[in-house]
């Protein structure tokens, strides 16, 4: 059973702080990892993708990947109230290579940024 | 990017009936998927909608319950058959454009009484 695990939260951080969201996965051969943001009542939107070990930065967002530990994280710097949403970690199954097809989603971490 | 529309946006259905959901994309795409998001849960892939051939279903999902059509590269339908309250969910279609990005439609909220 392929699994993606996330702490459901809620994770509450003050405005301006760093929010740290974590995700572990079971399929050791997975090659592609994604973070989606889902506002309440809306559909998910992709905010970060990462394929190689290490860090990938995009504006206030940094994705970190450690394949040996089967761990991927998302850091949000200078958190804003508008960042309040559920963050979904998604992992591509190994037999699909780098394709976006067949993503396994975690249950998501609800983030609340307090003004 | 991709602009995706779904119809209906929401519906309330009686058990035993069926609901067909339409997904329309503003441009041709190769890969199109159908997901289910049950209340308080994450997304679960139902199937890959293949143009011109039968859909590819994930474990736990069968064609008799979730028939899918994909007549061309911009349109697909998902039917949820013989509805039960357990089918109450949000159903989302998604497409892949470019190398990395999977775009999701706005979803269809289904409540089965």
Boltz contact constraints between the chains, C-beta under 6 A:
constraints:
  - contact:
      token1: [A, 43]
      token2: [B, 92]
      max_distance: 6.0
  - contact:
      token1: [A, 43]
      token2: [B, 104]
      max_distance: 6.0
  - contact:
      token1: [A, 43]
      token2: [B, 106]
      max_distance: 6.0
  - contact:
      token1: [A, 43]
      token2: [B, 107]
      max_distance: 6.0
  - contact:
      token1: [A, 44]
      token2: [B, 104]
      max_distance: 6.0
  - contact:
      token1: [A, 46]
      token2: [B, 101]
      max_distance: 6.0
  - contact:
      token1: [A, 49]
      token2: [B, 100]
      max_distance: 6.0
  - contact:
      token1: [A, 100]
      token2: [B, 96]
      max_distance: 6.0
  - contact:
      token1: [A, 100]
      token2: [B, 102]
      max_distance: 6.0
  - contact:
      token1: [A, 101]
      token2: [B, 31]
      max_distance: 6.0
  - contact:
      token1: [A, 105]
      token2: [B, 42]
      max_distance: 6.0
  - contact:
      token1: [A, 105]
      token2: [B, 43]
      max_distance: 6.0
  - contact:
      token1: [A, 106]
      token2: [B, 42]
      max_distance: 6.0
  - contact:
      token1: [A, 107]
      token2: [B, 42]
      max_distance: 6.0
  - contact:
      token1: [A, 108]
      token2: [B, 42]
      max_distance: 6.0
